Amino acid sequence: MRLSSLFTQGSQLHTENGGKELPAALERNLNNGLREIAGKTQGQSVTGEVIEKNGSDILLAIGKDQLLRARLDGNISIEPGQLMTFAILKNAGGSKVLLSPLFANTANDPNISRALQMAGLPETAATVKMVQIMMQEGMSIDKNSLAQMMRLMGQNPQAGLETLVQLNRLGLPVTENNIFQMEAYKNLEHQMTEGLRDIADALGETFTQMVSSGNAEEGVALYREIFTFLAGEADMESASGGTGGAQGVPVQEGTALKPDISELFSEILSEGKETAFGKELLESLGLSGKEFSSLADQMLKAGVPKELVRQLASGELPVKELLGRLGSLIRDSELAGESRDFAPLLGGKEFHALLKNEMSKQWMLTPEEVAGEKKVEELYQRLNGQLGRLSRALEQNSASDTPAAKAVSNMSGSIDFMNQLNQLFTYVQLPLKMQGKDANGELYVYTNKKNLAKKDGEVSALLHLDMESLGSVDVHVALRDSKVSTKFYLRDDSALDLIASHIDLLNERLNKRGYSMSASFVKKGEEGPETVMEEILKQGKNISVLSGNSFDARA
């Protein structure tokens, strides 16, 4: 027996908005329904028959003389008369609750059986689950759609069905890389900052493997190629020519070159402790004083001219230019058949730390750079170009099946997937270098299919940061005219207190740009936004990309 037979029809769900007085029987049944679910908490379920539906508002019969007013989460097709199970997303004890349809217990849903029959498909556990997930994602379950999804399932038997449906709904190609990246994003294993660190570490591991297997010359040649694109062609050209590869290393007028390298380090390291200049220099190189001294020794043993070492030690030679000089020296040594002499230097942990630090500088952004116009775009252009050249260098030097090749392939695939997402949504990852500690950021701007802002002119964005000191931080920002509203979600009270005590700095910067700001602070767990990928998956297809001029994130 249908639950609807227990009620008088025509309950008029719209009367709540129309301001009409509810019939006494209907009001009594609604109160009965609220009492029935009063003890249920978020995540628990409730089953009932849909009596009426008006937009996202529904009237649900959950038992004899028990009605429930609810608002649906998501754009799910539901018709009156359907018996469905819902998850409770929010039960605040008011007159209406927030529900999300569950499909786990609807295998006997006549809509599923009818859709499979019309498509000529067997009703198995796999096909029922396929239709359930398609319905959950708000997709059409017509004959063509079901046939297409069946083909995708057959072509990708190892892929999660939910991932296949979501890629298809978003209009993204169902490829091996996109499947891998989508699942990584949903499992929060997609951070670019970590991927870039993996490449730097894998290069050192790969070089060590090549040397130990007797391929030292190829390993040195690989590093020469890496120095070429990290230094830039112009630096490599200026480094070439002259004897011993030392041309292009200018000595500033008035600089007294010490006869022994140890004397220079005695100026930088005072009784084992860094002076102000020495500390700043060492931090810029990513080395300790001991590592710096050891690196200088290794450079001299490899045949690097003293002038070059002194220029580095005095802070007059950027590491980017140093790599160009080393590339030139290696090129000369290759002609003389002596490139193996560079293997101990390039394989040392000190040089690896120096190289990793320079790669981090080129492949990440400081907070100040994020504010620069087109800086993010330039970063990705540089990454695409350098990763492509690195991949080719690995192939050319018999290192295509190495940890470095795998790390480069994973990062290239991640950037490609993110680029595809950005064709549909305003989304970008921000690999950040912050005072010696790396952080990962994600920026997602909420957009509408037809308009770049809500009807009231508001534009909103979600900034997610994973930071070593503060942990996971979410910042929801809403902009309407010149008024900025921010809500910070942080992991604990100490993080909340830290941000709150410095919020005036942000307010001052926004004021200088003509904005006024209001801020609130929430401890995660009490409430908080969904992850960026969860927010993206809630949206429909063909989302317009937001103009960069519509939201000022430079403050």
Solvent accessible surface area in square Angstrom, and as a share of the most:
residue,aa,sasa,rsa
1,M,194,0.87
2,R,126,0.46
3,L,44,0.22
4,S,22,0.14
5,S,73,0.47
6,L,56,0.28
7,F,23,0.10
8,T,126,0.73
9,Q,115,0.51
10,G,57,0.55
11,S,13,0.08
12,Q,85,0.38
13,L,13,0.06
14,H,87,0.39
15,T,3,0.02
16,E,77,0.35
17,N,116,0.59
18,G,53,0.51
19,G,69,0.66
20,K,121,0.51
21,E,162,0.73
22,L,45,0.23
23,P,77,0.48
24,A,79,0.61
25,A,50,0.39
26,L,13,0.06
27,E,86,0.38
28,R,136,0.50
29,N,16,0.08
30,L,17,0.09
31,N,64,0.33
32,N,33,0.17
33,G,0,0.00
34,L,46,0.23
35,R,160,0.58
36,E,89,0.40
37,I,1,0.01
38,A,74,0.57
39,G,71,0.68
40,K,62,0.26
41,T,87,0.50
42,Q,139,0.62
43,G,57,0.55
44,Q,86,0.38
45,S,49,0.31
46,V,11,0.06
47,T,67,0.39
48,G,0,0.00
49,E,6,0.03
50,V,0,0.00
51,I,23,0.12
52,E,38,0.17
53,K,72,0.30
54,N,69,0.35
55,G,57,0.55
56,S,51,0.33
57,D,30,0.16
58,I,0,0.00
59,L,0,0.00
60,L,0,0.00
61,A,0,0.00
62,I,24,0.12
63,G,14,0.14
64,K,145,0.61
65,D,59,0.31
66,Q,41,0.18
67,L,4,0.02
68,L,0,0.00
69,R,8,0.03
70,A,0,0.00
71,R,114,0.41
72,L,7,0.04
73,D,50,0.26
74,G,51,0.49
75,N,143,0.73
76,I,22,0.11
77,S,90,0.58
78,I,3,0.02
79,E,106,0.48
80,P,75,0.47
81,G,29,0.28
82,Q,24,0.11
83,L,104,0.52
84,M,3,0.01
85,T,11,0.07
86,F,0,0.00
87,A,14,0.11
88,I,0,0.00
89,L,56,0.28
90,K,126,0.54
91,N,39,0.20
92,A,81,0.63
93,G,67,0.64
94,G,38,0.37
95,S,73,0.47
96,K,66,0.28
97,V,4,0.02
98,L,31,0.15
99,L,0,0.00
100,S,28,0.18
101,P,5,0.03
102,L,58,0.29
103,F,12,0.05
104,A,85,0.66
105,N,105,0.54
106,T,7,0.04
107,A,55,0.43
108,N,129,0.66
109,D,13,0.07
110,P,82,0.52
111,N,37,0.19
112,I,0,0.00
113,S,23,0.15
114,R,126,0.46
115,A,11,0.09
116,L,1,0.01
117,Q,128,0.57
118,M,146,0.65
119,A,13,0.10
120,G,66,0.63
121,L,36,0.18
122,P,81,0.51
123,E,93,0.42
124,T,63,0.37
125,A,93,0.72
126,A,53,0.41
127,T,4,0.02
128,V,14,0.08
129,K,111,0.47
130,M,0,0.00
131,V,0,0.00
132,Q,19,0.09
133,I,18,0.09
134,M,0,0.00
135,M,22,0.10
136,Q,84,0.37
137,E,32,0.14
138,G,41,0.40
139,M,38,0.17
140,S,65,0.42
141,I,44,0.22
142,D,66,0.34
143,K,125,0.53
144,N,117,0.60
145,S,25,0.16
146,L,0,0.00
147,A,34,0.27
148,Q,77,0.34
149,M,1,0.00
150,M,59,0.27
151,R,140,0.51
152,L,22,0.11
153,M,42,0.19
154,G,59,0.57
155,Q,125,0.56
156,N,29,0.15
157,P,100,0.63
158,Q,171,0.76
159,A,19,0.15
160,G,33,0.32
161,L,25,0.12
162,E,79,0.35
163,T,4,0.02
164,L,2,0.01
165,V,0,0.00
166,Q,9,0.04
167,L,0,0.00
168,N,28,0.14
169,R,23,0.08
170,L,1,0.01
171,G,55,0.53
172,L,12,0.06
173,P,74,0.46
174,V,34,0.20
175,T,61,0.35
176,E,152,0.68
177,N,49,0.25
178,N,1,0.01
179,I,19,0.10
180,F,116,0.48
181,Q,7,0.03
182,M,0,0.00
183,E,55,0.25
184,A,9,0.07
185,Y,3,0.01
186,K,60,0.25
187,N,93,0.48
188,L,107,0.53
189,E,126,0.56
190,H,17,0.08
191,Q,50,0.22
192,M,1,0.00
193,T,2,0.01
194,E,92,0.41
195,G,16,0.16
196,L,5,0.02
197,R,85,0.31
198,D,69,0.36
199,I,0,0.00
200,A,4,0.03
201,D,67,0.35
202,A,8,0.06
203,L,1,0.00
204,G,16,0.15
205,E,89,0.40
206,T,0,0.00
207,F,3,0.01
208,T,80,0.46
209,Q,80,0.35
210,M,11,0.05
211,V,54,0.31
212,S,94,0.61
213,S,78,0.50
214,G,51,0.49
215,N,61,0.31
216,A,1,0.00
217,E,80,0.36
218,E,60,0.27
219,G,0,0.00
220,V,0,0.00
221,A,15,0.11
222,L,0,0.00
223,Y,1,0.01
224,R,46,0.17
225,E,49,0.22
226,I,1,0.00
227,F,0,0.00
228,T,16,0.09
229,F,13,0.06
230,L,1,0.01
231,A,0,0.00
232,G,26,0.25
233,E,89,0.40
234,A,77,0.60
235,D,33,0.17
236,M,5,0.02
237,E,125,0.56
238,S,60,0.39
239,A,0,0.00
240,S,49,0.32
241,G,50,0.48
242,G,49,0.47
243,T,121,0.70
244,G,53,0.51
245,G,0,0.00
246,A,32,0.24
247,Q,95,0.42
248,G,34,0.33
249,V,15,0.09
250,P,95,0.59
251,V,64,0.37
252,Q,109,0.48
253,E,179,0.80
254,G,81,0.78
255,T,48,0.28
256,A,77,0.60
257,L,69,0.34
258,K,62,0.26
259,P,103,0.65
260,D,64,0.33
261,I,19,0.10
262,S,67,0.43
263,E,75,0.34
264,L,20,0.10
265,F,15,0.06
266,S,73,0.47
267,E,96,0.43
268,I,3,0.02
269,L,37,0.18
270,S,51,0.33
271,E,171,0.77
272,G,69,0.66
273,K,151,0.64
274,E,74,0.33
275,T,50,0.29
276,A,90,0.70
277,F,102,0.42
278,G,0,0.00
279,K,114,0.48
280,E,124,0.56
281,L,16,0.08
282,L,5,0.03
283,E,118,0.53
284,S,46,0.30
285,L,8,0.04
286,G,37,0.36
287,L,13,0.06
288,S,52,0.34
289,G,7,0.07
290,K,176,0.75
291,E,52,0.23
292,F,2,0.01
293,S,42,0.27
294,S,36,0.23
295,L,0,0.00
296,A,1,0.01
297,D,71,0.37
298,Q,45,0.20
299,M,2,0.01
300,L,46,0.23
301,K,172,0.73
302,A,11,0.08
303,G,52,0.50
304,V,4,0.02
305,P,27,0.17
306,K,90,0.38
307,E,71,0.32
308,L,1,0.00
309,V,1,0.01
310,R,22,0.08
311,Q,6,0.02
312,L,2,0.01
313,A,0,0.00
314,S,32,0.21
315,G,41,0.40
316,E,53,0.24
317,L,7,0.03
318,P,71,0.44
319,V,8,0.05
320,K,87,0.37
321,E,53,0.24
322,L,0,0.00
323,L,0,0.00
324,G,0,0.00
325,R,11,0.04
326,L,1,0.00
327,G,0,0.00
328,S,2,0.02
329,L,13,0.06
330,I,0,0.00
331,R,89,0.32
332,D,62,0.32
333,S,13,0.08
334,E,54,0.24
335,L,154,0.77
336,A,66,0.51
337,G,68,0.65
338,E,94,0.42
339,S,6,0.04
340,R,128,0.47
341,D,80,0.41
342,F,9,0.04
343,A,12,0.10
344,P,100,0.63
345,L,1,0.01
346,L,2,0.01
347,G,41,0.39
348,G,14,0.13
349,K,148,0.63
350,E,14,0.06
351,F,2,0.01
352,H,41,0.18
353,A,28,0.22
354,L,1,0.00
355,L,1,0.01
356,K,59,0.25
357,N,22,0.11
358,E,12,0.05
359,M,4,0.02
360,S,14,0.09
361,K,88,0.37
362,Q,20,0.09
363,W,3,0.01
364,M,6,0.03
365,L,4,0.02
366,T,48,0.28
367,P,61,0.38
368,E,133,0.60
369,E,64,0.29
370,V,43,0.25
371,A,28,0.22
372,G,29,0.28
373,E,143,0.64
374,K,128,0.54
375,K,82,0.35
376,V,35,0.20
377,E,92,0.41
378,E,75,0.34
379,L,1,0.00
380,Y,26,0.10
381,Q,111,0.49
382,R,86,0.31
383,L,0,0.00
384,N,84,0.43
385,G,39,0.37
386,Q,17,0.08
387,L,3,0.02
388,G,25,0.24
389,R,78,0.28
390,L,0,0.00
391,S,42,0.27
392,R,132,0.48
393,A,3,0.03
394,L,2,0.01
395,E,116,0.52
396,Q,131,0.58
397,N,15,0.08
398,S,79,0.51
399,A,0,0.00
400,S,68,0.44
401,D,139,0.72
402,T,25,0.15
403,P,42,0.27
404,A,0,0.00
405,A,19,0.15
406,K,140,0.60
407,A,14,0.11
408,V,2,0.01
409,S,71,0.46
410,N,66,0.34
411,M,7,0.03
412,S,45,0.29
413,G,10,0.10
414,S,9,0.06
415,I,8,0.04
416,D,70,0.36
417,F,0,0.00
418,M,9,0.04
419,N,84,0.43
420,Q,35,0.15
421,L,0,0.00
422,N,46,0.24
423,Q,114,0.51
424,L,25,0.12
425,F,1,0.00
426,T,25,0.14
427,Y,2,0.01
428,V,32,0.19
429,Q,0,0.00
430,L,10,0.05
431,P,0,0.00
432,L,13,0.06
433,K,38,0.16
434,M,50,0.22
435,Q,187,0.83
436,G,68,0.65
437,K,110,0.46
438,D,36,0.18
439,A,5,0.04
440,N,3,0.01
441,G,0,0.00
442,E,10,0.05
443,L,40,0.20
444,Y,1,0.01
445,V,5,0.03
446,Y,47,0.18
447,T,17,0.10
448,N,74,0.38
449,K,116,0.49
450,K,184,0.78
451,N,76,0.39
452,L,66,0.33
453,A,26,0.20
454,K,115,0.49
455,K,205,0.87
456,D,76,0.39
457,G,42,0.41
458,E,29,0.13
459,V,14,0.08
460,S,7,0.05
461,A,1,0.01
462,L,0,0.00
463,L,48,0.24
464,H,31,0.14
465,L,26,0.13
466,D,41,0.21
467,M,39,0.17
468,E,125,0.56
469,S,73,0.47
470,L,17,0.08
471,G,14,0.14
472,S,37,0.24
473,V,4,0.03
474,D,11,0.06
475,V,12,0.07
476,H,57,0.25
477,V,24,0.14
478,A,13,0.10
479,L,19,0.09
480,R,108,0.39
481,D,129,0.67
482,S,52,0.33
483,K,139,0.59
484,V,12,0.07
485,S,55,0.36
486,T,10,0.06
487,K,66,0.28
488,F,17,0.07
489,Y,17,0.07
490,L,0,0.00
491,R,117,0.43
492,D,45,0.23
493,D,84,0.44
494,S,80,0.51
495,A,4,0.03
496,L,23,0.11
497,D,95,0.49
498,L,85,0.42
499,I,36,0.18
500,A,43,0.33
501,S,80,0.52
502,H,99,0.44
503,I,27,0.14
504,D,90,0.46
505,L,101,0.50
506,L,52,0.26
507,N,45,0.23
508,E,95,0.43
509,R,144,0.53
510,L,12,0.06
511,N,83,0.42
512,K,174,0.74
513,R,108,0.39
514,G,54,0.52
515,Y,39,0.15
516,S,58,0.38
517,M,30,0.14
518,S,68,0.44
519,A,39,0.30
520,S,46,0.30
521,F,68,0.28
522,V,18,0.10
523,K,69,0.29
524,K,58,0.24
525,G,81,0.78
526,E,131,0.59
527,E,93,0.42
528,G,43,0.41
529,P,36,0.23
530,E,76,0.34
531,T,49,0.28
532,V,6,0.04
533,M,8,0.03
534,E,82,0.37
535,E,16,0.07
536,I,0,0.00
537,L,26,0.13
538,K,117,0.49
539,Q,41,0.18
540,G,23,0.22
541,K,87,0.37
542,N,115,0.59
543,I,8,0.04
544,S,41,0.27
545,V,74,0.43
546,L,15,0.07
547,S,48,0.31
548,G,73,0.70
549,N,148,0.76
550,S,41,0.27
551,F,31,0.13
552,D,35,0.18
553,A,60,0.47
554,R,120,0.44
555,A,30,0.23
